[in-house]
Amino acid sequence: MVENRVNVPGYGIGESIYTSTRTLVYRGWRQADQTPVVIKLLKNAYPSLIELAQFRNQYTIGKILNVSGVVHIYGLENCQNRLALILEDFGGVSLKEYTAFRRKGLSETENQENSSPLHPDFLIEFLQIAIALADILGDIYHHQIIHKDIKPANILINPTTKQVKLIDFSIASLLPRVTQLSTSPTILEGTLAYLSPEQTGRMNRGIDYRTDFFEKRKLQIQT
């Protein structure tokens, strides 16, 4: 059910597709021309300055990027005290959802052992997704952008077309190389399970494009 207090002027709100501690994500439409969109809202009615800055960072980087493998950002709207990102809706679901869907489909049509990750269909798709993601990371680094949070929730796949796209540049850097200072594990940028060593700030090495490729490699091992 859509919350009554959610209202983004100029847009209709449809089904809820994702909820986290910080954000709400809905499918919807632009009322002027009925274009399908995804609307990402800050969950807190009174967001912090950091949350607002990260949303603006996503918008700024999204407008700079002209990469087919990155979800396009249509706009950044004010929504009461919050902000709302208006994104393209290409019918994608998260990598985690897609993997679960594919395994369920195989287990229903074949015997149980053929629904394992070693099934040939899974291996082929695994390689196709990995290659597509590597190409996307190469494209965004060509624009001197480091994503810094490659994880299943930020990789979308259209179940029908198999198109792969990357989302969420909230902590991305516009610099080709940045330095991560040593800090508390409770305030590290990114997702701990997929962090590269240099993102922890506990080694004498700056963050560059290899950070995203490390996270991609770790993602493949854990998937």
Secondary structure, DSSP 8 states (H G I E B T S, - for coil): ---TT---TTEEEEEEEEE-SSEEEEEEEETTTTEEEEEEEESSSS--HHHHHHHHHHHHHHHH---TTB--EEEEEEETTEEEEEEE--S-EEHHHHHHHHHHHHHHHS-GGGGSTTSHHHHHHHHHHHHHHHHHHHHHHHTT-B-----GGGEEE-TTT--EEE---TT-BSSSSB------GGG-SS-GGG--GGGGT-SS--B-THHHHHHHHHHHHH-
